[in-house]
Amino acid sequence: MKCIINGDPFTFDTEVTIQDILDHLELDKKRVIAEHNQDLIQREDFANQIVREDDRLELLEFVGGG
């Protein structure tokens, strides 16, 4: 299954959830905003939102600092 994440192609063996992708990329869901096919997804829905063939996912991670 191919999808686009932040403009880059990714391939997974099966359909995955947004949470699966965050785990794969080692990103903390508390610090990420996700847009799936141009729809903003709530954090509590990451584990249920399935990413399918040719879907587009934009992930924005907030980083603190000063």
All heavy atoms as TSV, in Angstrom:
chain	resi	resn	atom	element	x	y	z
A	1	MET	N	N	0.845	-1.162	0.000
A	1	MET	CA	C	0.000	0.000	0.000
A	1	MET	C	C	0.898	1.235	0.000
A	1	MET	O	O	1.775	1.365	0.828
A	1	MET	CB	C	-0.869	-0.045	1.267
A	1	MET	CG	C	-1.991	0.924	1.341
A	1	MET	SD	S	-1.737	2.566	2.058
A	1	MET	CE	C	-0.881	2.316	3.551
A	2	LYS	N	N	0.684	2.105	-0.958
A	2	LYS	CA	C	1.465	3.338	-1.054
A	2	LYS	C	C	0.611	4.518	-0.598
A	2	LYS	O	O	-0.572	4.586	-0.883
A	2	LYS	CB	C	1.896	3.593	-2.492
A	2	LYS	CG	C	2.852	2.582	-3.031
A	2	LYS	CD	C	3.218	2.971	-4.448
A	2	LYS	CE	C	3.750	1.783	-5.197
A	2	LYS	NZ	N	4.003	2.084	-6.600
A	3	CYS	N	N	1.273	5.452	0.096
A	3	CYS	CA	C	0.627	6.701	0.475
A	3	CYS	C	C	1.690	7.793	0.458
A	3	CYS	O	O	2.883	7.515	0.343
A	3	CYS	CB	C	-0.049	6.596	1.835
A	3	CYS	SG	S	1.070	6.325	3.209
A	4	ILE	N	N	1.239	9.013	0.561
A	4	ILE	CA	C	2.145	10.168	0.566
A	4	ILE	C	C	2.079	10.794	1.950
A	4	ILE	O	O	1.001	11.145	2.435
A	4	ILE	CB	C	1.743	11.210	-0.495
A	4	ILE	CG1	C	1.676	10.578	-1.888
A	4	ILE	CG2	C	2.691	12.408	-0.463
A	4	ILE	CD1	C	2.989	10.064	-2.409
A	5	ILE	N	N	3.244	10.926	2.596
A	5	ILE	CA	C	3.320	11.553	3.913
A	5	ILE	C	C	4.247	12.752	3.808
A	5	ILE	O	O	5.428	12.596	3.458
A	5	ILE	CB	C	3.831	10.562	4.980
A	5	ILE	CG1	C	2.915	9.339	5.054
A	5	ILE	CG2	C	3.938	11.256	6.340
A	5	ILE	CD1	C	3.437	8.230	5.953
A	6	ASN	N	N	3.709	13.933	4.059
A	6	ASN	CA	C	4.457	15.193	3.951
A	6	ASN	C	C	5.172	15.301	2.610
A	6	ASN	O	O	6.323	15.730	2.527
A	6	ASN	CB	C	5.436	15.341	5.109
A	6	ASN	CG	C	4.743	15.552	6.437
A	6	ASN	OD1	O	3.541	15.726	6.503
A	6	ASN	ND2	N	5.504	15.521	7.508
A	7	GLY	N	N	4.491	14.866	1.550
A	7	GLY	CA	C	5.017	14.991	0.205
A	7	GLY	C	C	5.944	13.865	-0.231
A	7	GLY	O	O	6.363	13.840	-1.386
A	8	ASP	N	N	6.268	12.932	0.651
A	8	ASP	CA	C	7.174	11.833	0.321
A	8	ASP	C	C	6.400	10.523	0.230
A	8	ASP	O	O	5.520	10.255	1.051
A	8	ASP	CB	C	8.268	11.690	1.390
A	8	ASP	CG	C	9.194	12.884	1.437
A	8	ASP	OD1	O	9.524	13.425	0.355
A	8	ASP	OD2	O	9.589	13.286	2.548
A	9	PRO	N	N	6.743	9.668	-0.740
A	9	PRO	CA	C	6.059	8.381	-0.861
A	9	PRO	C	C	6.514	7.396	0.217
A	9	PRO	O	O	7.697	7.328	0.544
A	9	PRO	CB	C	6.485	7.894	-2.255
A	9	PRO	CG	C	7.773	8.576	-2.527
A	9	PRO	CD	C	7.727	9.884	-1.795
A	10	PHE	N	N	5.558	6.681	0.782
A	10	PHE	CA	C	5.819	5.625	1.761
A	10	PHE	C	C	5.060	4.388	1.318
A	10	PHE	O	O	3.975	4.489	0.740
A	10	PHE	CB	C	5.339	6.035	3.159
A	10	PHE	CG	C	6.267	6.943	3.895
A	10	PHE	CD1	C	6.319	8.297	3.593
A	10	PHE	CD2	C	7.102	6.461	4.888
A	10	PHE	CE1	C	7.168	9.154	4.262
A	10	PHE	CE2	C	7.959	7.312	5.573
A	10	PHE	CZ	C	7.993	8.661	5.256
A	11	THR	N	N	5.610	3.216	1.616
A	11	THR	CA	C	4.961	1.952	1.291
A	11	THR	C	C	4.829	1.118	2.554
A	11	THR	O	O	5.791	0.969	3.313
A	11	THR	CB	C	5.774	1.178	0.232
A	11	THR	OG1	O	5.912	1.995	-0.933
A	11	THR	CG2	C	5.084	-0.112	-0.142
A	12	PHE	N	N	3.630	0.580	2.758
A	12	PHE	CA	C	3.347	-0.304	3.882
A	12	PHE	C	C	2.758	-1.595	3.332
A	12	PHE	O	O	2.162	-1.598	2.259
A	12	PHE	CB	C	2.369	0.355	4.860
A	12	PHE	CG	C	2.903	1.614	5.489
A	12	PHE	CD1	C	2.614	2.856	4.939
A	12	PHE	CD2	C	3.701	1.563	6.612
A	12	PHE	CE1	C	3.106	4.026	5.499
A	12	PHE	CE2	C	4.202	2.725	7.191
A	12	PHE	CZ	C	3.910	3.954	6.636
A	13	ASP	N	N	2.900	-2.686	4.068
A	13	ASP	CA	C	2.398	-3.983	3.610
A	13	ASP	C	C	0.876	-4.039	3.564
A	13	ASP	O	O	0.302	-4.732	2.734
A	13	ASP	CB	C	2.918	-5.111	4.508
A	13	ASP	CG	C	4.420	-5.298	4.376
A	13	ASP	OD1	O	4.974	-4.961	3.307
A	13	ASP	OD2	O	5.042	-5.775	5.341
A	14	THR	N	N	0.217	-3.334	4.481
A	14	THR	CA	C	-1.244	-3.342	4.562
A	14	THR	C	C	-1.731	-1.931	4.867
A	14	THR	O	O	-0.932	-1.026	5.091
A	14	THR	CB	C	-1.730	-4.269	5.707
A	14	THR	OG1	O	-1.216	-3.770	6.945
A	14	THR	CG2	C	-1.272	-5.706	5.494
A	15	GLU	N	N	-3.045	-1.781	4.904
A	15	GLU	CA	C	-3.608	-0.511	5.350
A	15	GLU	C	C	-3.179	-0.282	6.797
A	15	GLU	O	O	-3.067	-1.222	7.579
A	15	GLU	CB	C	-5.126	-0.532	5.263
A	15	GLU	CG	C	-5.635	-0.566	3.852
A	15	GLU	CD	C	-7.151	-0.622	3.784
A	15	GLU	OE1	O	-7.806	-0.910	4.815
A	15	GLU	OE2	O	-7.680	-0.399	2.692
A	16	VAL	N	N	-2.915	0.962	7.140
A	16	VAL	CA	C	-2.458	1.302	8.484
A	16	VAL	C	C	-3.291	2.462	9.010
A	16	VAL	O	O	-3.967	3.148	8.257
A	16	VAL	CB	C	-0.960	1.694	8.493
A	16	VAL	CG1	C	-0.087	0.506	8.165
A	16	VAL	CG2	C	-0.679	2.832	7.534
A	17	THR	N	N	-3.214	2.679	10.320
A	17	THR	CA	C	-3.880	3.838	10.920
A	17	THR	C	C	-2.862	4.967	11.055
A	17	THR	O	O	-1.651	4.753	10.930
A	17	THR	CB	C	-4.447	3.501	12.308
A	17	THR	OG1	O	-3.356	3.212	13.183
A	17	THR	CG2	C	-5.421	2.338	12.248
A	18	ILE	N	N	-3.358	6.142	11.332
A	18	ILE	CA	C	-2.457	7.265	11.582
A	18	ILE	C	C	-1.563	6.949	12.773
A	18	ILE	O	O	-0.360	7.218	12.746
A	18	ILE	CB	C	-3.244	8.571	11.794
A	18	ILE	CG1	C	-3.920	8.986	10.483
A	18	ILE	CG2	C	-2.331	9.681	12.311
A	18	ILE	CD1	C	-4.817	10.198	10.594
A	19	GLN	N	N	-2.120	6.321	13.809
A	19	GLN	CA	C	-1.311	5.955	14.976
A	19	GLN	C	C	-0.194	4.985	14.588
A	19	GLN	O	O	0.929	5.114	15.071
A	19	GLN	CB	C	-2.181	5.346	16.077
A	19	GLN	CG	C	-1.409	5.071	17.352
A	19	GLN	CD	C	-0.819	6.333	17.959
A	19	GLN	OE1	O	-1.545	7.285	18.234
A	19	GLN	NE2	N	0.489	6.374	18.161
A	20	ASP	N	N	-0.476	4.018	13.712
A	20	ASP	CA	C	0.554	3.091	13.239
A	20	ASP	C	C	1.698	3.851	12.569
A	20	ASP	O	O	2.879	3.555	12.783
A	20	ASP	CB	C	-0.015	2.077	12.237
A	20	ASP	CG	C	-1.022	1.126	12.841
A	20	ASP	OD1	O	-0.939	0.839	14.056
A	20	ASP	OD2	O	-1.902	0.658	12.086
A	21	ILE	N	N	1.339	4.841	11.768
A	21	ILE	CA	C	2.362	5.634	11.067
A	21	ILE	C	C	3.179	6.451	12.061
A	21	ILE	O	O	4.405	6.515	11.967
A	21	ILE	CB	C	1.702	6.530	10.003
A	21	ILE	CG1	C	1.154	5.648	8.875
A	21	ILE	CG2	C	2.694	7.558	9.465
A	21	ILE	CD1	C	0.309	6.376	7.859
A	22	LEU	N	N	2.505	7.074	13.029
A	22	LEU	CA	C	3.236	7.838	14.042
A	22	LEU	C	C	4.202	6.937	14.804
A	22	LEU	O	O	5.346	7.328	15.065
A	22	LEU	CB	C	2.264	8.519	15.010
A	22	LEU	CG	C	1.357	9.596	14.421
A	22	LEU	CD1	C	0.421	10.129	15.491
A	22	LEU	CD2	C	2.154	10.707	13.784
A	23	ASP	N	N	3.761	5.729	15.150
A	23	ASP	CA	C	4.643	4.774	15.838
A	23	ASP	C	C	5.826	4.410	14.953
A	23	ASP	O	O	6.970	4.370	15.411
A	23	ASP	CB	C	3.874	3.510	16.232
A	23	ASP	CG	C	2.825	3.768	17.301
A	23	ASP	OD1	O	2.883	4.826	17.974
A	23	ASP	OD2	O	1.937	2.908	17.458
A	24	HIS	N	N	5.561	4.161	13.666
A	24	HIS	CA	C	6.624	3.809	12.716
A	24	HIS	C	C	7.650	4.934	12.598
A	24	HIS	O	O	8.858	4.679	12.520
A	24	HIS	CB	C	6.002	3.494	11.349
A	24	HIS	CG	C	6.987	3.207	10.283
A	24	HIS	ND1	N	7.645	1.998	10.187
A	24	HIS	CD2	C	7.455	3.972	9.268
A	24	HIS	CE1	C	8.471	2.042	9.151
A	24	HIS	NE2	N	8.370	3.224	8.576
A	25	LEU	N	N	7.170	6.165	12.595
A	25	LEU	CA	C	8.056	7.329	12.462
A	25	LEU	C	C	8.592	7.822	13.807
A	25	LEU	O	O	9.331	8.805	13.855
A	25	LEU	CB	C	7.314	8.473	11.765
A	25	LEU	CG	C	6.848	8.187	10.339
A	25	LEU	CD1	C	5.996	9.342	9.819
A	25	LEU	CD2	C	8.044	7.934	9.427
A	26	GLU	N	N	8.198	7.142	14.887
A	26	GLU	CA	C	8.614	7.481	16.247
A	26	GLU	C	C	8.235	8.915	16.617
A	26	GLU	O	O	9.037	9.678	17.148
A	26	GLU	CB	C	10.112	7.233	16.440
A	26	GLU	CG	C	10.501	5.778	16.238
A	26	GLU	CD	C	11.979	5.512	16.423
A	26	GLU	OE1	O	12.759	6.477	16.618
A	26	GLU	OE2	O	12.358	4.334	16.359
A	27	LEU	N	N	6.985	9.268	16.321
A	27	LEU	CA	C	6.450	10.587	16.656
A	27	LEU	C	C	5.436	10.445	17.781
A	27	LEU	O	O	4.646	9.496	17.811
A	27	LEU	CB	C	5.765	11.214	15.440
A	27	LEU	CG	C	6.657	11.525	14.250
A	27	LEU	CD1	C	5.822	11.994	13.068
A	27	LEU	CD2	C	7.707	12.552	14.611
A	28	ASP	N	N	5.446	11.409	18.703
A	28	ASP	CA	C	4.528	11.424	19.835
A	28	ASP	C	C	3.221	12.092	19.409
A	28	ASP	O	O	3.217	13.265	19.016
A	28	ASP	CB	C	5.173	12.193	20.989
A	28	ASP	CG	C	4.321	12.258	22.240
A	28	ASP	OD1	O	3.182	11.739	22.239
A	28	ASP	OD2	O	4.797	12.832	23.226
A	29	LYS	N	N	2.101	11.365	19.515
A	29	LYS	CA	C	0.829	11.920	19.047
A	29	LYS	C	C	0.425	13.181	19.802
A	29	LYS	O	O	-0.350	13.981	19.289
A	29	LYS	CB	C	-0.276	10.868	19.100
A	29	LYS	CG	C	-0.900	10.635	20.440
A	29	LYS	CD	C	-2.075	9.681	20.294
A	29	LYS	CE	C	-2.903	9.631	21.542
A	29	LYS	NZ	N	-4.094	8.800	21.349
A	30	LYS	N	N	0.952	13.386	20.994
A	30	LYS	CA	C	0.623	14.582	21.756
A	30	LYS	C	C	1.249	15.834	21.147
A	30	LYS	O	O	0.844	16.947	21.472
A	30	LYS	CB	C	1.098	14.433	23.201
A	30	LYS	CG	C	0.382	13.341	23.950
A	30	LYS	CD	C	0.975	13.157	25.322
A	30	LYS	CE	C	0.370	11.942	25.997
A	30	LYS	NZ	N	1.089	11.559	27.201
A	31	ARG	N	N	2.239	15.632	20.264
A	31	ARG	CA	C	2.953	16.769	19.672
A	31	ARG	C	C	2.707	16.895	18.172
A	31	ARG	O	O	3.408	17.632	17.489
A	31	ARG	CB	C	4.447	16.604	19.930
A	31	ARG	CG	C	4.777	16.620	21.418
A	31	ARG	CD	C	6.197	16.318	21.681
A	31	ARG	NE	N	7.067	17.166	20.877
A	31	ARG	CZ	C	8.356	17.326	21.098
A	31	ARG	NH1	N	8.919	16.704	22.096
A	31	ARG	NH2	N	9.070	18.098	20.328
A	32	VAL	N	N	1.696	16.168	17.658
A	32	VAL	CA	C	1.477	16.124	16.214
A	32	VAL	C	C	0.056	16.549	15.868
A	32	VAL	O	O	-0.899	16.194	16.548
A	32	VAL	CB	C	1.729	14.693	15.683
A	32	VAL	CG1	C	1.330	14.555	14.221
A	32	VAL	CG2	C	3.186	14.308	15.859
A	33	ILE	N	N	-0.051	17.301	14.785
A	33	ILE	CA	C	-1.336	17.574	14.146
A	33	ILE	C	C	-1.324	16.783	12.845
A	33	ILE	O	O	-0.324	16.783	12.121
A	33	ILE	CB	C	-1.523	19.078	13.855
A	33	ILE	CG1	C	-1.717	19.835	15.160
A	33	ILE	CG2	C	-2.701	19.315	12.933
A	33	ILE	CD1	C	-1.853	21.331	14.972
A	34	ALA	N	N	-2.439	16.102	12.543
A	34	ALA	CA	C	-2.505	15.285	11.334
A	34	ALA	C	C	-3.640	15.755	10.432
A	34	ALA	O	O	-4.760	16.001	10.883
A	34	ALA	CB	C	-2.706	13.823	11.703
A	35	GLU	N	N	-3.320	15.859	9.148
A	35	GLU	CA	C	-4.313	16.164	8.125
A	35	GLU	C	C	-4.326	14.974	7.166
A	35	GLU	O	O	-3.289	14.613	6.608
A	35	GLU	CB	C	-3.916	17.441	7.388
A	35	GLU	CG	C	-4.913	17.871	6.354
A	35	GLU	CD	C	-4.446	19.111	5.631
A	35	GLU	OE1	O	-4.721	20.215	6.114
A	35	GLU	OE2	O	-3.782	18.963	4.574
A	36	HIS	N	N	-5.486	14.352	7.012
A	36	HIS	CA	C	-5.635	13.169	6.160
A	36	HIS	C	C	-6.540	13.528	4.991
A	36	HIS	O	O	-7.709	13.848	5.192
A	36	HIS	CB	C	-6.232	12.030	6.992
A	36	HIS	CG	C	-6.418	10.757	6.253
A	36	HIS	ND1	N	-7.532	9.994	6.414
A	36	HIS	CD2	C	-5.634	10.111	5.360
A	36	HIS	CE1	C	-7.436	8.923	5.654
A	36	HIS	NE2	N	-6.293	8.979	5.003
A	37	ASN	N	N	-5.971	13.513	3.782
A	37	ASN	CA	C	-6.720	13.907	2.582
A	37	ASN	C	C	-7.424	15.247	2.781
A	37	ASN	O	O	-8.606	15.411	2.481
A	37	ASN	CB	C	-7.723	12.816	2.179
A	37	ASN	CG	C	-7.031	11.548	1.750
A	37	ASN	OD1	O	-5.927	11.572	1.217
A	37	ASN	ND2	N	-7.665	10.413	1.999
A	38	GLN	N	N	-6.691	16.192	3.331
A	38	GLN	CA	C	-7.116	17.574	3.556
A	38	GLN	C	C	-8.151	17.739	4.670
A	38	GLN	O	O	-8.748	18.808	4.811
A	38	GLN	CB	C	-7.612	18.215	2.270
A	38	GLN	CG	C	-6.543	18.268	1.198
A	38	GLN	CD	C	-7.008	18.963	-0.057
A	38	GLN	OE1	O	-8.195	19.064	-0.332
A	38	GLN	NE2	N	-6.057	19.459	-0.827
A	39	ASP	N	N	-8.373	16.688	5.475
A	39	ASP	CA	C	-9.263	16.785	6.634
A	39	ASP	C	C	-8.424	16.726	7.901
A	39	ASP	O	O	-7.624	15.805	8.067
A	39	ASP	CB	C	-10.276	15.631	6.657
A	39	ASP	CG	C	-11.294	15.723	5.534
A	39	ASP	OD1	O	-11.694	16.854	5.181
A	39	ASP	OD2	O	-11.682	14.666	5.011
A	40	LEU	N	N	-8.631	17.681	8.798
A	40	LEU	CA	C	-7.935	17.679	10.078
A	40	LEU	C	C	-8.504	16.555	10.942
A	40	LEU	O	O	-9.714	16.432	11.096
A	40	LEU	CB	C	-8.111	19.028	10.778
A	40	LEU	CG	C	-7.290	19.262	12.020
A	40	LEU	CD1	C	-5.801	19.201	11.704
A	40	LEU	CD2	C	-7.643	20.613	12.619
A	41	ILE	N	N	-7.628	15.714	11.510
A	41	ILE	CA	C	-8.042	14.566	12.300
A	41	ILE	C	C	-7.744	14.839	13.773
A	41	ILE	O	O	-6.640	15.265	14.119
A	41	ILE	CB	C	-7.298	13.290	11.845
A	41	ILE	CG1	C	-7.471	13.059	10.336
A	41	ILE	CG2	C	-7.773	12.077	12.650
A	41	ILE	CD1	C	-8.899	12.941	9.866
A	42	GLN	N	N	-8.714	14.595	14.630
A	42	GLN	CA	C	-8.539	14.772	16.067
A	42	GLN	C	C	-7.603	13.695	16.612
A	42	GLN	O	O	-7.641	12.552	16.160
A	42	GLN	CB	C	-9.893	14.683	16.778
A	42	GLN	CG	C	-10.887	15.737	16.346
A	42	GLN	CD	C	-10.428	17.138	16.701
A	42	GLN	OE1	O	-9.906	17.372	17.796
A	42	GLN	NE2	N	-10.605	18.069	15.785
A	43	ARG	N	N	-6.806	14.038	17.599
A	43	ARG	CA	C	-5.860	13.082	18.187
A	43	ARG	C	C	-6.534	11.799	18.662
A	43	ARG	O	O	-6.006	10.718	18.496
A	43	ARG	CB	C	-5.109	13.727	19.352
A	43	ARG	CG	C	-4.024	14.639	18.918
A	43	ARG	CD	C	-3.204	15.138	20.106
A	43	ARG	NE	N	-2.291	16.149	19.638
A	43	ARG	CZ	C	-2.515	17.458	19.713
A	43	ARG	NH1	N	-3.615	17.910	20.288
A	43	ARG	NH2	N	-1.639	18.308	19.243
A	44	GLU	N	N	-7.712	11.933	19.252
A	44	GLU	CA	C	-8.381	10.747	19.766
A	44	GLU	C	C	-8.840	9.794	18.654
A	44	GLU	O	O	-9.181	8.646	18.917
A	44	GLU	CB	C	-9.564	11.114	20.667
A	44	GLU	CG	C	-10.616	11.967	20.026
A	44	GLU	CD	C	-10.427	13.469	20.214
A	44	GLU	OE1	O	-9.343	13.918	20.631
A	44	GLU	OE2	O	-11.377	14.198	19.910
A	45	ASP	N	N	-8.808	10.261	17.409
A	45	ASP	CA	C	-9.198	9.427	16.274
A	45	ASP	C	C	-8.013	8.821	15.526
A	45	ASP	O	O	-8.206	8.063	14.566
A	45	ASP	CB	C	-10.048	10.240	15.293
A	45	ASP	CG	C	-11.368	10.670	15.905
A	45	ASP	OD1	O	-11.891	9.942	16.775
A	45	ASP	OD2	O	-11.869	11.743	15.519
A	46	PHE	N	N	-6.783	9.130	15.934
A	46	PHE	CA	C	-5.602	8.622	15.229
A	46	PHE	C	C	-5.599	7.095	15.125
A	46	PHE	O	O	-5.226	6.537	14.102
A	46	PHE	CB	C	-4.311	9.069	15.903
A	46	PHE	CG	C	-3.954	10.528	15.696
A	46	PHE	CD1	C	-2.822	11.043	16.294
A	46	PHE	CD2	C	-4.729	11.374	14.933
A	46	PHE	CE1	C	-2.461	12.367	16.128
A	46	PHE	CE2	C	-4.390	12.717	14.768
A	46	PHE	CZ	C	-3.245	13.212	15.361
A	47	ALA	N	N	-6.008	6.409	16.189
A	47	ALA	CA	C	-5.960	4.940	16.202
A	47	ALA	C	C	-7.056	4.310	15.339
A	47	ALA	O	O	-6.952	3.134	14.982
A	47	ALA	CB	C	-6.069	4.419	17.633
A	48	ASN	N	N	-8.064	5.085	14.974
A	48	ASN	CA	C	-9.178	4.559	14.176
A	48	ASN	C	C	-9.164	5.021	12.722
A	48	ASN	O	O	-9.865	4.452	11.894
A	48	ASN	CB	C	-10.515	4.970	14.801
A	48	ASN	CG	C	-10.670	4.433	16.194
A	48	ASN	OD1	O	-10.311	3.306	16.473
A	48	ASN	ND2	N	-11.184	5.255	17.088
A	49	GLN	N	N	-8.385	6.052	12.422
A	49	GLN	CA	C	-8.371	6.627	11.075
A	49	GLN	C	C	-7.442	5.810	10.177
A	49	GLN	O	O	-6.230	5.841	10.324
A	49	GLN	CB	C	-7.910	8.083	11.122
A	49	GLN	CG	C	-8.000	8.802	9.811
A	49	GLN	CD	C	-9.430	9.056	9.379
A	49	GLN	OE1	O	-10.278	9.371	10.204
A	49	GLN	NE2	N	-9.695	8.918	8.105
A	50	ILE	N	N	-8.016	5.085	9.227
A	50	ILE	CA	C	-7.243	4.212	8.350
A	50	ILE	C	C	-6.706	5.002	7.162
A	50	ILE	O	O	-7.428	5.781	6.535
A	50	ILE	CB	C	-8.106	3.031	7.868
A	50	ILE	CG1	C	-8.496	2.175	9.060
A	50	ILE	CG2	C	-7.368	2.206	6.822
A	50	ILE	CD1	C	-9.461	1.068	8.745
A	51	VAL	N	N	-5.451	4.768	6.857
A	51	VAL	CA	C	-4.796	5.366	5.692
A	51	VAL	C	C	-4.751	4.283	4.614
A	51	VAL	O	O	-4.241	3.190	4.843
A	51	VAL	CB	C	-3.379	5.855	6.044
A	51	VAL	CG1	C	-2.702	6.451	4.824
A	51	VAL	CG2	C	-3.442	6.879	7.179
A	52	ARG	N	N	-5.296	4.596	3.450
A	52	ARG	CA	C	-5.415	3.622	2.366
A	52	ARG	C	C	-4.537	4.013	1.174
A	52	ARG	O	O	-3.920	5.070	1.163
A	52	ARG	CB	C	-6.870	3.507	1.939
A	52	ARG	CG	C	-7.761	2.933	3.028
A	52	ARG	CD	C	-9.201	2.758	2.539
A	52	ARG	NE	N	-9.993	2.017	3.515
A	52	ARG	CZ	C	-10.640	2.553	4.531
A	52	ARG	NH1	N	-10.579	3.858	4.731
A	52	ARG	NH2	N	-11.335	1.802	5.363
A	53	GLU	N	N	-4.532	3.155	0.194
A	53	GLU	CA	C	-3.771	3.348	-1.040
A	53	GLU	C	C	-3.990	4.752	-1.605
A	53	GLU	O	O	-5.139	5.209	-1.733
A	53	GLU	CB	C	-4.209	2.298	-2.077
A	53	GLU	CG	C	-3.438	2.329	-3.364
A	53	GLU	CD	C	-2.067	1.687	-3.272
A	53	GLU	OE1	O	-1.844	0.835	-2.394
A	53	GLU	OE2	O	-1.215	2.049	-4.083
A	54	ASP	N	N	-2.896	5.426	-1.925
A	54	ASP	CA	C	-2.885	6.759	-2.556
A	54	ASP	C	C	-3.413	7.887	-1.678
A	54	ASP	O	O	-3.622	8.999	-2.167
A	54	ASP	CB	C	-3.650	6.748	-3.887
A	54	ASP	CG	C	-2.984	5.855	-4.925
A	54	ASP	OD1	O	-1.739	5.781	-4.940
A	54	ASP	OD2	O	-3.709	5.225	-5.708
A	55	ASP	N	N	-3.643	7.640	-0.388
A	55	ASP	CA	C	-4.042	8.718	0.518
A	55	ASP	C	C	-2.874	9.661	0.762
A	55	ASP	O	O	-1.705	9.289	0.585
A	55	ASP	CB	C	-4.513	8.157	1.869
A	55	ASP	CG	C	-5.940	7.632	1.832
A	55	ASP	OD1	O	-6.588	7.711	0.760
A	55	ASP	OD2	O	-6.400	7.144	2.875
A	56	ARG	N	N	-3.208	10.873	1.162
A	56	ARG	CA	C	-2.200	11.885	1.488
A	56	ARG	C	C	-2.326	12.254	2.961
A	56	ARG	O	O	-3.424	12.522	3.441
A	56	ARG	CB	C	-2.376	13.117	0.615
A	56	ARG	CG	C	-2.212	12.820	-0.869
A	56	ARG	CD	C	-2.290	14.061	-1.702
A	56	ARG	NE	N	-1.096	14.862	-1.607
A	56	ARG	CZ	C	0.031	14.649	-2.298
A	56	ARG	NH1	N	0.104	13.632	-3.100
A	56	ARG	NH2	N	1.064	15.437	-2.170
A	57	LEU	N	N	-1.183	12.275	3.633
A	57	LEU	CA	C	-1.145	12.586	5.055
A	57	LEU	C	C	-0.120	13.681	5.278
A	57	LEU	O	O	1.006	13.605	4.786
A	57	LEU	CB	C	-0.752	11.325	5.831
A	57	LEU	CG	C	-0.908	11.332	7.335
A	57	LEU	CD1	C	-2.361	11.499	7.734
A	57	LEU	CD2	C	-0.367	10.043	7.918
A	58	GLU	N	N	-0.531	14.722	5.977
A	58	GLU	CA	C	0.383	15.789	6.362
A	58	GLU	C	C	0.499	15.753	7.882
A	58	GLU	O	O	-0.516	15.779	8.587
A	58	GLU	CB	C	-0.127	17.157	5.905
A	58	GLU	CG	C	-0.197	17.327	4.402
A	58	GLU	CD	C	1.163	17.338	3.726
A	58	GLU	OE1	O	2.135	17.817	4.347
A	58	GLU	OE2	O	1.257	16.867	2.578
A	59	LEU	N	N	1.725	15.668	8.368
A	59	LEU	CA	C	1.976	15.626	9.804
A	59	LEU	C	C	2.813	16.836	10.193
A	59	LEU	O	O	3.839	17.109	9.565
A	59	LEU	CB	C	2.735	14.344	10.172
A	59	LEU	CG	C	2.059	13.028	9.801
A	59	LEU	CD1	C	2.996	11.858	10.086
A	59	LEU	CD2	C	0.748	12.866	10.527
A	60	LEU	N	N	2.371	17.545	11.207
A	60	LEU	CA	C	3.097	18.700	11.702
A	60	LEU	C	C	3.405	18.436	13.164
A	60	LEU	O	O	2.503	18.229	13.978
A	60	LEU	CB	C	2.251	19.964	11.559
A	60	LEU	CG	C	2.863	21.254	12.083
A	60	LEU	CD1	C	4.132	21.592	11.318
A	60	LEU	CD2	C	1.870	22.388	11.974
A	61	GLU	N	N	4.700	18.420	13.499
A	61	GLU	CA	C	5.123	18.160	14.872
A	61	GLU	C	C	5.564	19.462	15.526
A	61	GLU	O	O	6.373	20.207	14.963
A	61	GLU	CB	C	6.276	17.156	14.899
A	61	GLU	CG	C	6.720	16.789	16.301
A	61	GLU	CD	C	7.822	15.749	16.323
A	61	GLU	OE1	O	8.552	15.618	15.330
A	61	GLU	OE2	O	7.960	15.085	17.341
A	62	PHE	N	N	5.025	19.729	16.693
A	62	PHE	CA	C	5.394	20.902	17.449
A	62	PHE	C	C	6.630	20.609	18.286
A	62	PHE	O	O	6.682	19.596	18.979
A	62	PHE	CB	C	4.253	21.360	18.362
A	62	PHE	CG	C	3.091	21.906	17.587
A	62	PHE	CD1	C	1.999	21.106	17.301
A	62	PHE	CD2	C	3.120	23.209	17.123
A	62	PHE	CE1	C	0.938	21.610	16.581
A	62	PHE	CE2	C	2.057	23.710	16.396
A	62	PHE	CZ	C	0.960	22.909	16.131
A	63	VAL	N	N	7.603	21.502	18.213
A	63	VAL	CA	C	8.842	21.343	18.951
A	63	VAL	C	C	9.048	22.596	19.798
A	63	VAL	O	O	8.984	23.716	19.275
A	63	VAL	CB	C	10.040	21.142	17.994
A	63	VAL	CG1	C	11.326	20.986	18.759
A	63	VAL	CG2	C	9.803	19.941	17.095
A	64	GLY	N	N	9.285	22.399	21.078
A	64	GLY	CA	C	9.522	23.533	21.970
A	64	GLY	C	C	10.973	23.973	21.927
A	64	GLY	O	O	11.847	23.281	21.447
A	65	GLY	N	N	11.217	25.130	22.396
A	65	GLY	CA	C	12.585	25.641	22.431
A	65	GLY	C	C	12.572	27.146	22.578
A	65	GLY	O	O	11.537	27.786	22.547
A	66	GLY	N	N	13.742	27.683	22.654
A	66	GLY	CA	C	13.753	29.129	22.837
A	66	GLY	C	C	14.930	29.794	22.342
A	66	GLY	O	O	15.660	29.773	21.520
